[in-house]
Amino acid sequence: MARNQVIVTVGDAWTQLTNGDATAATWQVINGDAWIAITAGATAPAPDARGFLYEKGSGEANRSLEDLTQLASANRIWARACNSASAQVLIDHA
């Protein structure tokens, strides 16, 4: 199911940004800093996984998940806050 410019608040645990399979997405960290991780399937990354660090104001514009990871069948995007109690990430995907 698509998400159209939805703001997701994340804490210190991995939170799924996608709400279903996605092949491409746009996101921007709008408050705080966040780790972003990509998985194949709905299992969250390990609690101590780091992912890619995105600072406030940074993100990706309509990027294919295949362009961001070598992980076969990548289809989910996750986030967790870095250096703060929470972060907000705007997500848009088909």
C-alpha distances in whole Angstrom, upper triangle without the diagonal:
4,7,10,13,13,16,15,19,20,23,25,23,20,16,13,12,8,6,6,8,9,12,13,12,15,16,19,21,23,25,26,26,23,23,20,19,17,17,16,14,14,17,18,21,25,26,28,26,26,24,24,26,25,27,26,26,24,21,20,19,16,18,17,16,19,21,21,22,24,22,21,17,16,12,12,13,16,18,21,24,27,31,30,28,25,23,20,18,16,13,11,9,7
4,6,10,10,13,14,18,19,22,25,23,20,16,13,11,8,7,8,9,8,11,11,10,12,13,16,19,20,22,24,24,22,22,19,19,17,17,17,16,15,19,19,22,25,26,28,26,26,23,23,24,22,24,24,23,22,18,17,16,13,15,15,15,18,20,20,21,23,22,21,18,16,13,12,13,15,17,21,23,26,29,28,27,24,21,18,16,13,10,8,6,4
4,6,6,10,10,14,16,20,22,21,18,15,12,9,7,7,9,11,10,13,12,9,10,11,14,16,16,19,21,21,19,20,17,18,16,18,18,17,16,19,19,21,24,25,27,25,24,22,21,22,20,22,20,19,19,16,15,14,13,15,16,16,19,20,19,21,24,23,23,20,17,14,12,12,14,15,18,20,23,26,25,24,21,18,15,12,10,7,5,5,7
4,6,9,11,15,18,21,24,23,21,17,15,11,10,11,13,14,13,15,13,10,10,10,13,15,15,18,21,21,20,21,18,20,19,20,21,21,20,23,22,24,27,27,29,27,26,23,22,23,20,21,20,18,18,15,15,13,12,15,16,17,21,21,21,23,26,25,25,22,20,17,15,15,16,17,20,21,24,27,26,25,21,19,15,12,9,7,5,6,8
4,7,10,13,16,19,22,22,20,16,15,11,11,13,15,16,14,16,14,10,9,8,10,12,12,15,18,18,17,19,17,19,19,21,22,22,21,23,22,23,27,26,28,26,24,22,21,21,18,18,16,15,15,13,13,12,12,15,17,18,21,21,20,23,26,25,26,24,21,18,16,15,16,16,18,19,22,24,23,23,19,16,12,10,6,5,5,8,11
4,6,10,13,16,19,19,17,14,12,9,10,11,14,16,15,17,15,12,11,9,11,12,11,14,16,17,16,18,16,18,18,20,22,21,19,21,20,22,25,24,26,24,23,21,20,20,17,18,16,16,16,14,15,15,15,17,19,19,22,23,21,23,27,25,26,24,21,18,15,14,14,14,16,17,20,23,21,20,16,14,10,8,5,5,7,10,12
4,7,10,13,17,17,15,12,12,9,11,13,16,18,17,19,17,14,12,9,9,9,9,10,13,14,13,16,15,17,18,20,22,22,20,21,19,21,23,22,24,23,21,20,19,18,15,16,13,13,14,13,15,15,16,18,20,20,23,23,21,23,27,26,27,25,22,19,16,14,13,12,13,14,17,19,17,16,13,10,6,6,4,6,9,12,15
4,6,10,13,13,12,9,9,7,10,11,15,17,16,19,17,14,13,10,10,10,10,10,12,13,11,13,13,15,16,18,20,19,17,18,16,17,20,19,21,20,18,17,17,17,15,15,14,15,15,14,15,17,18,19,20,19,23,23,21,22,25,24,26,24,20,18,14,12,10,9,10,11,15,17,15,14,10,8,6,5,6,7,11,13,16
4,7,11,11,11,8,10,9,13,14,18,20,19,22,20,17,16,13,12,10,10,9,10,11,10,13,13,15,17,19,22,21,18,19,16,17,19,17,19,19,18,17,17,16,14,15,13,15,16,15,18,19,21,21,23,21,25,25,22,24,27,26,28,26,22,20,17,14,11,9,9,9,12,14,12,10,7,6,4,6,9,11,14,17,20
4,7,7,7,6,9,9,13,14,17,19,19,22,20,18,17,13,13,10,12,10,10,10,8,10,11,13,15,17,20,19,17,16,13,14,16,14,15,15,14,14,15,14,13,14,13,16,16,15,18,20,21,21,22,20,24,24,21,22,25,23,26,24,21,19,15,12,9,7,5,6,10,12,10,9,5,5,6,8,11,12,16,18,21
4,6,7,8,11,12,16,17,20,22,22,25,24,21,20,17,16,13,14,12,10,11,9,11,12,14,17,19,22,21,18,17,14,14,15,12,14,14,14,15,16,14,15,15,15,18,18,18,20,23,24,24,25,23,26,26,23,23,26,25,27,26,23,22,18,15,11,8,6,5,8,10,8,6,4,7,9,11,14,16,19,21,24
4,7,9,12,14,17,19,22,23,23,25,25,22,22,19,18,15,16,14,12,11,10,10,12,13,17,18,21,21,18,16,13,12,12,9,10,11,11,13,15,14,15,15,16,19,19,19,22,25,26,25,26,23,26,26,23,23,25,24,27,26,23,22,18,16,12,9,5,5,7,9,8,7,7,9,12,14,17,18,22,23,26
4,6,10,12,15,16,19,20,21,23,23,21,21,18,19,16,18,16,15,14,11,10,12,12,15,15,18,17,15,13,9,10,10,7,9,10,11,13,15,15,16,17,18,21,20,20,22,24,25,24,25,22,24,25,22,21,24,22,24,23,20,19,16,13,10,8,6,8,10,13,12,10,10,11,13,14,17,18,21,22,25
4,7,9,12,14,15,17,17,20,19,18,18,16,16,15,17,16,15,13,10,9,9,9,11,12,15,14,11,10,6,7,8,7,10,9,10,10,13,13,14,16,18,20,19,17,19,21,22,21,21,18,21,22,18,18,20,18,20,20,16,15,12,10,6,5,5,8,11,14,14,13,11,12,13,13,15,15,18,19,21
4,6,9,10,13,15,15,18,18,16,16,14,15,14,16,15,15,14,11,10,10,10,11,12,15,13,11,11,8,10,12,11,13,13,13,13,14,15,15,17,17,19,18,16,18,20,20,20,20,17,20,22,19,19,21,19,21,19,16,14,11,9,5,5,6,9,13,16,15,13,11,11,11,11,13,12,15,16,18
4,6,7,9,11,12,15,15,13,14,13,14,14,16,17,17,16,13,12,10,9,10,10,12,11,8,9,8,10,13,13,16,14,14,13,15,16,16,18,18,19,18,16,16,18,18,17,17,15,18,19,17,17,19,17,18,16,13,11,7,6,4,6,9,12,15,19,18,17,14,13,12,11,12,10,13,13,15
4,6,9,11,10,13,12,10,11,9,11,12,14,15,16,15,12,12,9,10,10,11,14,13,11,13,11,13,16,16,18,16,16,14,14,15,14,16,16,17,16,13,13,15,14,15,15,13,17,18,16,17,20,18,19,17,14,11,8,5,5,7,10,13,16,19,18,17,14,12,10,8,9,7,9,10,12
4,6,7,7,10,10,9,11,10,13,15,17,18,19,18,15,15,12,11,10,11,12,11,9,12,12,14,17,18,20,18,18,16,16,18,17,19,19,19,18,15,14,15,14,14,13,12,15,17,15,16,19,17,17,15,12,9,6,6,7,10,13,16,19,23,22,21,18,16,14,11,11,8,8,7,9
4,7,9,12,13,12,14,14,17,18,19,21,22,21,18,18,15,14,13,13,13,11,9,12,13,16,19,20,22,20,21,19,20,21,20,23,22,22,21,18,18,18,17,17,16,15,18,20,19,19,21,19,19,16,14,10,8,9,10,13,16,19,22,25,24,23,20,18,16,14,13,10,11,9,10
4,6,10,12,12,15,15,19,20,22,24,25,24,20,19,16,15,13,12,11,9,8,12,13,16,19,21,23,21,22,19,21,23,22,25,25,25,23,20,19,19,16,16,15,14,16,19,18,18,20,17,17,13,12,8,7,9,12,15,18,21,24,28,27,26,23,21,19,17,16,13,12,10,9
4,7,9,11,14,15,19,21,23,25,26,24,21,20,16,14,11,10,9,8,9,12,14,16,19,21,24,21,21,19,20,22,22,25,25,25,23,19,17,18,15,14,12,11,13,16,16,15,17,14,13,10,9,5,6,9,12,16,19,22,25,29,28,28,25,23,21,18,17,13,13,9,9
4,6,7,11,13,16,19,21,23,24,23,20,18,15,13,10,11,10,10,11,14,15,17,20,22,24,21,21,18,18,20,20,23,23,22,20,16,14,14,11,11,9,8,11,13,13,14,15,14,13,10,8,5,6,8,12,15,19,22,24,28,28,27,24,22,20,16,15,11,10,7,7
4,7,11,13,17,20,22,25,26,24,21,19,15,14,11,11,11,12,14,17,17,18,22,24,25,22,21,18,18,20,20,23,24,23,20,16,13,13,10,9,6,6,8,10,11,12,13,12,12,9,7,6,8,10,14,17,20,23,25,29,29,29,26,24,22,18,17,13,12,8,8
4,7,10,14,17,19,22,23,21,19,18,14,14,11,13,13,15,16,18,18,19,23,24,25,22,21,17,16,19,17,20,21,19,17,13,10,9,6,5,4,5,8,9,10,12,14,14,14,12,10,8,10,10,13,16,19,22,24,27,27,28,25,22,20,16,14,11,9,6,7
4,7,10,13,16,19,20,18,16,16,12,13,11,14,15,16,16,19,18,18,22,23,24,21,20,16,15,17,15,17,18,16,14,10,8,7,5,6,7,7,11,11,11,13,16,16,17,15,12,10,10,9,12,13,17,19,21,24,25,25,22,18,16,12,10,7,6,4,7
4,7,11,13,16,18,16,15,15,12,14,13,16,18,19,19,21,20,20,23,24,25,22,20,17,15,15,13,15,15,13,11,7,5,4,5,6,9,10,14,13,12,15,19,19,20,18,15,13,13,11,13,13,17,18,20,23,23,23,20,17,14,10,8,6,5,6,10
4,7,9,12,14,13,11,12,10,12,13,16,18,19,19,20,18,18,22,22,22,20,18,15,13,13,10,12,11,10,8,5,5,7,8,9,12,12,15,15,13,16,19,19,21,20,16,15,13,10,11,11,14,15,16,19,19,20,16,13,10,7,5,4,6,9,12
4,6,9,11,10,10,12,10,14,15,18,21,22,21,22,20,20,23,22,22,20,17,15,13,12,8,9,8,6,6,4,7,8,11,12,15,15,18,17,15,18,22,22,24,23,19,18,16,12,13,11,13,13,15,17,17,18,15,11,9,6,5,7,9,12,16
4,6,7,7,7,10,10,13,16,19,22,23,22,22,19,19,21,20,20,19,16,14,12,10,7,7,5,5,6,6,10,12,15,15,18,17,21,19,17,19,23,23,25,25,21,20,17,13,12,10,11,10,11,13,13,14,11,7,6,4,6,9,12,15,19
4,7,8,10,13,13,17,19,22,25,26,24,25,22,22,24,23,23,22,19,18,16,13,10,9,5,6,8,9,12,14,17,18,21,21,24,23,20,23,27,27,29,28,24,23,20,16,15,13,13,12,13,14,13,14,11,8,6,6,7,10,13,17,20
4,7,9,13,14,18,20,23,27,27,25,25,22,22,23,21,22,21,18,18,16,13,11,9,6,8,10,12,15,17,20,21,24,23,26,25,22,24,28,28,31,30,26,24,21,18,16,13,12,10,11,12,10,11,8,5,5,7,10,13,16,20,23
4,7,10,13,16,19,22,26,26,25,24,21,20,21,19,19,18,16,16,14,11,9,7,5,9,11,12,16,19,22,22,24,23,26,25,22,24,27,27,30,29,26,25,21,18,15,12,10,7,8,8,7,9,7,5,7,9,12,15,19,21,25
4,7,10,13,17,20,23,24,23,22,19,18,19,17,16,15,12,12,11,7,6,4,5,9,9,11,14,17,20,20,22,20,23,22,19,20,24,24,27,27,23,22,19,16,13,10,9,6,5,7,7,10,8,6,8,9,12,15,18,21,24
4,6,10,13,16,20,21,19,19,15,14,15,14,14,12,9,9,8,6,5,6,8,11,10,10,13,16,18,18,19,18,20,20,16,17,21,20,23,23,19,19,16,12,10,6,5,4,5,8,9,10,8,6,8,8,12,13,16,18,22
4,7,10,13,17,18,17,16,13,11,12,12,11,9,6,5,5,5,6,9,11,13,11,11,13,17,18,17,18,16,18,17,14,14,18,17,20,20,17,17,14,10,8,5,5,6,6,10,11,13,11,10,11,10,14,14,17,18,22
4,7,10,14,15,15,14,11,10,13,13,13,10,8,5,5,6,7,10,12,14,11,10,11,14,15,13,14,12,15,14,11,12,15,14,17,17,13,13,11,7,6,5,7,9,10,14,15,16,13,11,12,10,12,12,14,15,18
4,7,10,12,12,11,9,7,10,11,12,8,7,4,6,9,11,14,16,17,15,12,13,16,16,14,14,10,13,13,10,9,12,11,14,14,10,11,8,6,5,6,9,12,13,16,18,18,16,15,15,13,15,13,16,15,18
4,7,9,10,10,9,8,12,14,14,11,11,8,9,12,13,17,19,19,17,14,13,15,15,12,11,8,10,11,8,7,10,8,11,10,7,7,6,5,6,9,12,15,16,20,21,21,19,17,17,15,16,14,15,14,16
4,6,7,7,7,7,11,14,15,12,13,10,12,16,17,21,22,23,20,17,16,19,17,15,13,9,11,13,11,9,10,7,9,8,5,6,5,7,8,11,14,17,19,23,23,23,21,20,20,17,19,16,17,15,17
4,7,8,10,10,13,16,18,15,16,14,16,19,20,24,26,26,23,20,19,20,18,16,14,10,11,14,13,10,11,7,7,5,4,5,6,9,11,15,17,21,23,26,27,27,25,23,23,20,21,18,18,16,17
4,6,8,10,13,16,18,16,18,16,18,21,22,25,27,27,25,22,21,22,20,18,16,13,14,17,16,14,15,11,11,8,7,6,6,10,11,15,17,21,23,27,27,26,24,23,23,20,21,18,18,16,16
4,6,9,12,14,17,15,17,16,18,21,22,25,26,27,25,22,21,23,21,20,18,15,17,20,18,16,17,14,14,12,10,9,7,9,10,13,15,19,22,25,25,24,22,21,21,19,19,17,18,16,17
4,7,9,11,14,13,15,14,17,20,21,24,26,27,25,23,22,24,23,21,20,16,18,21,18,16,17,14,15,13,12,11,9,11,10,13,14,18,20,24,24,23,21,21,21,20,21,19,20,19,20
4,6,8,11,10,12,12,15,17,18,21,23,24,22,20,20,23,22,21,20,16,18,20,17,16,17,14,16,15,13,12,9,9,7,10,11,14,17,20,20,19,18,18,18,17,19,17,19,19,20
4,6,8,6,9,9,12,14,17,20,22,23,21,19,20,23,22,20,19,16,18,19,16,14,16,13,15,15,13,13,10,10,8,10,10,14,15,18,19,19,18,18,19,17,20,18,21,20,22
4,5,5,9,10,14,16,18,21,23,26,24,22,23,26,26,24,23,19,21,22,19,17,18,15,18,18,16,17,14,14,11,12,11,14,15,18,19,19,18,19,20,20,23,22,24,24,26
4,6,8,11,14,15,18,20,22,24,23,22,23,27,27,25,25,21,23,24,21,19,21,19,21,21,19,19,16,15,12,11,10,12,13,15,16,15,16,17,19,19,22,22,25,25,27
4,6,10,13,14,17,19,21,24,22,22,23,27,28,25,25,22,23,24,20,19,20,19,22,22,20,21,18,16,13,12,11,12,12,14,16,16,16,17,20,20,23,23,26,26,29
4,6,10,11,14,17,20,22,20,19,20,24,24,22,22,18,20,20,16,15,17,15,18,19,16,18,15,13,11,11,10,12,12,15,16,17,17,17,19,18,21,21,23,23,26
4,7,8,11,14,17,19,17,16,18,21,22,20,20,17,19,19,15,14,16,16,19,20,17,18,15,13,11,10,9,10,9,12,14,16,15,15,17,16,19,19,22,22,25
4,7,9,13,16,17,15,13,14,18,19,16,17,13,15,15,11,11,13,13,16,17,14,15,13,10,9,8,9,11,11,14,16,17,16,15,16,15,17,17,19,19,22
4,6,10,13,14,11,10,12,15,17,14,15,13,15,14,10,10,14,14,18,18,15,16,14,11,10,9,10,12,11,14,16,18,16,14,15,14,16,16,18,19,22
4,7,10,12,9,10,12,16,18,16,18,16,18,16,13,14,17,18,21,22,18,19,17,13,12,10,10,10,8,11,13,15,14,12,14,12,15,16,19,20,23
4,7,8,6,6,9,13,16,15,17,16,18,16,13,15,19,19,23,23,19,19,17,13,12,10,10,10,9,11,13,15,13,11,11,10,12,13,16,18,22
4,6,6,8,12,15,18,17,20,19,22,20,17,19,23,23,26,26,23,23,20,16,15,12,12,10,9,10,11,14,13,10,11,10,13,15,18,20,24
4,6,8,12,15,18,18,21,21,24,22,19,22,25,26,29,28,24,24,21,17,16,13,13,11,11,11,12,14,12,9,9,9,11,14,17,20,24
4,7,10,12,16,16,20,20,23,21,18,21,25,26,29,28,24,24,21,18,17,15,15,14,14,15,15,17,15,11,10,10,10,13,15,18,22
4,7,10,13,13,17,17,19,17,15,18,22,22,25,25,21,21,19,15,15,13,15,14,14,15,16,19,16,12,12,10,11,12,14,17,20
4,7,10,10,13,13,16,14,12,15,19,20,22,21,18,17,16,12,13,12,14,14,15,17,18,20,17,13,12,9,9,10,11,13,17
4,6,6,10,10,13,11,10,13,17,18,20,19,16,15,15,12,14,13,16,17,18,21,21,23,20,16,15,11,11,10,10,11,15
4,6,9,11,14,12,12,15,19,20,21,20,17,16,16,14,16,16,19,20,21,24,24,26,22,19,17,13,11,10,9,10,13
4,7,9,12,11,11,15,18,18,19,18,15,14,14,13,16,17,21,22,23,26,27,28,24,21,18,15,13,10,8,8,10
4,6,8,7,8,11,14,15,16,15,12,12,13,12,15,16,20,21,22,26,26,27,24,21,19,16,14,12,11,10,12
4,5,5,7,9,11,12,13,12,10,10,11,11,15,17,21,23,24,27,28,29,26,23,21,18,17,14,12,10,11
4,5,5,6,9,9,10,9,6,7,9,9,12,15,18,21,22,25,26,27,24,22,20,17,16,14,13,11,12
4,5,6,7,8,8,8,7,9,11,12,15,18,21,24,24,28,29,30,28,25,24,21,20,17,17,14,15
4,6,8,10,11,12,10,12,14,13,16,18,21,23,23,27,28,30,27,24,23,20,20,17,17,15,17
4,7,9,11,12,9,11,12,11,13,15,18,20,20,23,25,26,24,21,21,17,18,16,16,15,17
4,5,8,10,8,11,11,11,13,15,18,20,21,24,26,27,25,23,23,20,20,18,19,17,19
4,6,9,8,12,14,14,16,18,21,24,24,27,29,30,28,26,26,23,24,21,22,20,21
4,6,6,9,11,12,14,17,20,23,23,27,28,29,27,25,25,22,23,21,21,19,20
4,6,9,12,14,16,19,22,26,26,30,31,32,30,28,28,25,25,22,22,19,19
4,6,9,12,15,19,22,25,26,30,31,31,29,27,26,23,23,20,19,16,16
4,6,9,12,15,18,21,23,27,28,28,25,23,23,20,20,17,17,14,15
4,7,10,14,17,21,23,26,27,27,24,22,21,18,17,14,14,11,11
4,7,10,14,17,19,23,23,23,20,19,17,15,15,12,12,11,12
4,7,11,14,16,20,20,20,17,15,14,11,12,9,11,10,13
4,7,11,13,17,17,16,14,12,12,10,12,10,13,13,16
4,7,9,13,13,13,10,9,9,8,11,11,14,15,18
4,7,10,10,10,8,7,9,10,13,14,17,18,22
4,7,6,7,5,5,8,10,13,15,19,21,24
4,6,8,8,8,11,12,16,18,21,23,27
4,7,8,9,13,15,18,21,24,26,30
4,5,7,11,14,17,20,23,26,29
4,7,11,14,17,20,23,26,29
4,7,10,14,16,20,22,26
4,7,10,13,16,19,23
4,7,10,13,16,20
4,6,10,13,16
4,7,10,14
4,7,10
4,7
4
